[in-house]
């Protein structure tokens, strides 16, 4: 199993365990340590997890509220599969039509479904600490609507609920746990295929997260169940390369950096609540979405 909550094994117990076989030093609550940044741990095949989370985003030209359904499965002790199905509850887009008039469109429905595989390359565990590396591979399926129209006018591609194109991604994640402290980082490249003359620009993502267990100060024995509270701070970096439309550049490349403080609460080992508020610190992307203002995520995760 992979640990997010850990407990110490006393010296006599460690000697006794050494005499009979491998030492289990870490106890898993979940394979996800941070809220957005990828964690290098994988979920155990014995403990699949369901994560339901609301996400809300406000930009200059867009209000988007969705409920995301996420299933995490461990196919073996080193491999994790994740399926994410986004349900768009409300998406309000403001755009200018070809006559220069301002229009507003209301949308709802299915977004683009994504699949992600994580493979553990390295994991070294000790008492109250762990170091991990993992490889990542992603696939995005164009299940969302990409031909929404208002008054007979097709919405700009970036405002559509779906992209209409397949997406591929690859990267790596690194995680270090030292008692109450945890650090994770990931680096992921994402590429999109062309659809009806439009190819969204590929993107490079580099995220960093620091996690601190606020309570309890000392982790109890595994047979003792207490509420656990964690504070999380994340830096989310994205550089997006230029999109192309009918062979011409769309001039929508740029960089954005988000600051994302958050909190995680475990009322018990098989239940997690988490929230994250994301604020743009730097943004140079100029597209139909407009200036990014804020994002909010509220999630519940259940371990089976």
Buried (B, 14 or more C-beta within 10 A) or exposed (E): BBBBBBBBBEEEEBEEBEEEEEBEBBBBBBBBBBBBBBBBBBBBBEBBBEBEBBBBBBBEBBBBBBEBBBEBBBEEBBBBBBEBBBEBBEBBBBBEBEEEEEBEBEBEBBBBBBEBBBBBBEBEBBBBBBBBBBBBBBEBEBBBBBEBEBEEBBBBBBBBBBBBBBBBBEBBBBBBBEEBEBBBBBBBBBBBBEBEEBBBBBBBBBBBBBBEBEEEEEBEEEEEEEEBBBBBBBBBBBBBBBBBBEEEEBEBBBEBBBBBBBBBBBEEBBEBEBBBBBEBEEBEBEBBBBEBBEBBBBBEBEBE
